[in-house]
Amino acid sequence: METTSGQPTPRWWWWKPVWDLVVEVWVGSALFAIIFAPAVGLDLTVKWLKTSSGASEFLLELLTWTKYTIAVLDAVLYVSFMVNMAWRFMNELWRRKTNHG
């Protein structure tokens, strides 16, 4: 196998796209969990406010919808990130296949 520069490609090189995908999925999942944490915190806060204090209904509804907004945006961004990583992975494999036979 040779690259376009004429230098031989190591046999293990096919693992690089797989390794990149695994690392990016782990990092993306960790970021999803970090960004989702405020939604969980808001959920616990709303439950606590409903039972232990005289918070207004407006505040409770506002916090509830904020929680939903964070959760939905985070899920949409996570799914789009994963689709993007899959697309990049498939393109990298296709490019390697066409370049190396």
SEPA-142629 format. One record per atom (N, C-alpha, C): residue in one letter; x, y, z. Coordinates in pm, whole numbers, padded with zeros to 5 digits, always signed. Each point is the difference from the previous one (the first is absolute). Example, Ala and Ser with C-alpha at 12.3 -4.5 7.8 and 13.67 -1.06 7.14 Angstrom:
2
A+01319-00569+00780 A-00089+00119+00000 A+00090+00120+00000 S-00035+00105-00072 S+00082+00119+00006 S-00077+00109+00073 
***
This chain:
101
M+00084-00120+00000 M-00084+00120+00000 M+00087+00124+00000 E-00037+00095-00079 E+00074+00125-00004 E-00096+00117+00009 T+00049+00107+00060 T-00079+00122+00006 T+00023+00079-00127 T-00066+00113-00014 T+00017+00082-00120 T+00140+00061-00005 S+00071+00008+00114 S+00135+00055+00000 S+00104-00105-00038 G-00043-00127-00019 G+00092-00104-00041 G+00059-00078+00115 Q-00026+00038+00122 Q+00053-00072+00116 Q-00097-00111+00038 P+00053-00114+00044 P-00087-00111+00036 P-00085+00032+00123 T-00122-00051+00001 T-00091+00018+00112 T+00013-00121+00093 P+00016+00022+00130 P+00008-00115+00091 P-00128-00084-00004 R+00014-00131+00025 R-00115-00091-00005 R-00106+00036+00104 W+00039+00052+00114 W-00095+00033+00107 W-00077+00127-00029 W+00028+00067-00107 W-00059+00132-00027 W-00152-00004-00012 W-00058-00115-00034 W-00145-00009-00014 W-00069+00018+00135 W+00073-00019+00111 W-00059+00020+00134 W-00021+00146+00033 K+00069+00091-00065 K-00008+00142+00036 K-00142+00056-00009 P-00076-00023-00107 P-00138+00051-00002 P-00087-00062+00110 V+00023-00127+00029 V-00077-00066+00106 V+00034+00063+00134 W+00128+00018+00027 W+00044+00062+00124 W-00055+00142+00013 D+00007+00078-00108 D-00053+00136+00003 D-00149+00001+00032 L-00075-00092-00060 L-00144-00008+00027 L-00027-00034+00146 V+00072-00097+00054 V-00021-00040+00140 V+00030+00117+00094 V+00110+00067-00023 V+00036+00114+00086 V-00105+00111-00011 E-00043+00031-00120 E-00098+00108-00018 E-00136-00036+00059 V-00039-00126-00006 V-00126-00042+00063 V+00010+00012+00151 W+00112-00040+00059 W+00017+00013+00145 W+00000+00146+00042 V+00072+00083-00072 V+00004+00143+00033 V-00137+00063-00018 G-00068-00032-00109 G-00134+00053-00024 G-00098-00043+00107 S+00010-00125+00044 S-00089-00048+00105 S+00029+00068+00134 A+00126+00024+00028 A+00035+00071+00123 A-00053+00144-00004 L+00013+00065-00114 L-00053+00135-00013 L-00152+00002+00013 F-00066-00101-00057 F-00145-00012+00015 F-00038-00008+00148 A+00072-00084+00074 A-00030-00015+00143 A+00025+00129+00077 I+00107+00071-00033 I+00032+00125+00069 I-00105+00106-00030 I-00042+00010-00125 I-00100+00101-00037 I-00138-00038+00053 F-00027-00129+00013 F-00130-00046+00049 F-00014+00018+00152 A+00111+00012+00071 A-00003+00013+00146 A-00086+00117+00048 P+00004+00118-00062 P-00089+00107+00046 P-00148-00034-00012 A-00038-00077-00100 A-00140-00042-00012 A-00040-00089+00117 V+00089-00089+00039 V-00027-00085+00115 V-00006+00085+00127 G+00093+00095+00012 G-00002+00090+00115 G-00128+00082+00007 L-00045+00049-00114 L-00126+00075-00003 L-00118-00089+00036 D+00001-00124-00044 D-00108-00091+00035 D-00006-00021+00151 L+00114-00022+00061 L+00003-00018+00146 L-00040+00128+00072 T+00041+00115-00051 T-00036+00128+00061 T-00150+00024-00009 V-00060-00028-00115 V-00144+00019-00016 V-00077-00091+00095 K+00043-00126+00010 K-00067-00091+00093 K+00011+00049+00144 W+00117+00051+00036 W+00020+00051+00135 W-00085+00126+00024 L-00004+00090-00098 L-00079+00122+00014 L-00149-00030+00011 K-00046-00101-00071 K-00143-00034+00005 K-00041-00051+00137 T+00088-00068+00069 T-00036-00062+00127 T+00036+00082+00122 S+00106+00078-00007 S+00049+00061+00124 S-00016+00151+00010 S-00041+00067-00103 S-00011+00146+00012 S-00123+00049-00075 G-00026+00126+00017 G-00116+00059-00066 G+00039+00072-00127 A+00078-00067-00086 A+00042+00062-00125 A-00121+00018-00091 S+00005+00105-00078 S-00113+00030-00089 S-00009-00104-00111 E-00119-00019-00051 E-00022-00093-00110 E+00075+00045-00125 F+00007+00133-00018 F+00073+00053-00117 F+00146-00043+00004 L+00063+00014+00115 L+00141-00038+00014 L+00017-00150-00024 L-00090-00079+00056 L+00009-00145-00019 L-00017-00038-00147 E-00094+00062-00068 E-00019-00027-00143 E+00120+00046-00081 L+00054+00116+00032 L+00117+00052-00071 L+00119-00095+00016 L+00024-00045+00121 L+00111-00093+00023 L-00025-00135-00068 T-00124-00043+00001 T-00033-00126-00067 T+00024+00009-00150 W-00043+00108-00064 W+00022+00015-00143 W+00146+00025-00033 T+00072+00062+00090 T+00145+00016-00020 T+00067-00137+00003 K-00042-00083+00093 K+00053-00137+00008 K-00028-00076-00129 Y-00123+00009-00051 Y-00034-00068-00125 Y+00083+00052-00116 T+00017+00131-00005 T+00078+00061-00108 T+00143-00048+00001 I+00062-00002+00117 I+00138-00048+00011 I+00009-00146-00043 A-00092-00081+00047 A+00003-00143-00031 A-00018-00025-00150 V-00095+00068-00061 V-00026-00020-00143 V+00116+00050-00084 L+00051+00119+00031 L+00114+00053-00076 L+00122-00091+00013 D+00024-00048+00120 D+00114-00088+00022 D-00017-00129-00079 A-00119-00058+00002 A-00024-00124-00074 A+00016+00022-00151 V-00053+00110-00052 V+00012+00029-00143 V+00146+00020-00038 L+00074+00074+00081 L+00142+00021-00029 L+00079-00130+00009 Y-00035-00085+00096 Y+00069-00129+00014 Y-00026-00089-00122 V-00124-00009-00042 V-00033-00083-00116 V+00067+00055-00126 S-00003+00131-00018 S+00065+00058-00118 S+00152-00021+00004 F+00059+00006+00118 F+00143-00027+00016 F+00031-00144-00039 M-00081-00094+00047 M+00024-00140-00031 M-00019-00029-00149 V-00100+00061-00061 V-00021-00017-00144 V+00119+00058-00077 N+00048+00114+00042 N+00117+00062-00063 N+00123-00090+00014 M+00021-00056+00118 M+00115-00088+00020 M-00012-00126-00086 A-00121-00055-00011 A-00020-00117-00086 A+00027+00034-00146 W-00045+00117-00042 W+00023+00045-00138 W+00149+00016-00027 R+00070+00063+00093 R+00145+00018-00018 R+00071-00135-00001 F-00043-00092+00086 F+00060-00133+00005 F-00018-00073-00133 M-00122+00002-00051 M-00027-00069-00127 M+00078+00065-00115 N+00009+00131-00001 N+00078+00068-00105 N+00147-00036+00009 E+00052-00009+00122 E+00141-00036+00018 E+00025-00143-00049 L-00089-00091+00034 L+00016-00137-00048 L-00011-00007-00152 W-00093+00072-00057 W-00017+00001-00145 W+00124+00058-00068 R+00052+00109+00058 R+00119+00063-00058 R+00119-00094+00005 R+00016-00070+00114 R+00111-00096+00011 R-00016-00116-00097 K-00123-00045-00018 K-00025-00111-00091 K+00034+00039-00143 T-00041+00120-00041 T+00025+00043-00138 T+00148+00036-00021 N+00069+00046+00104 N+00141+00034-00014 N+00091-00122+00006 H-00043-00106+00068 H+00089-00112+00022 H-00047-00130-00063 G-00106+00009-00077 G-00044-00118-00072 G-00085-00084+00079 
***
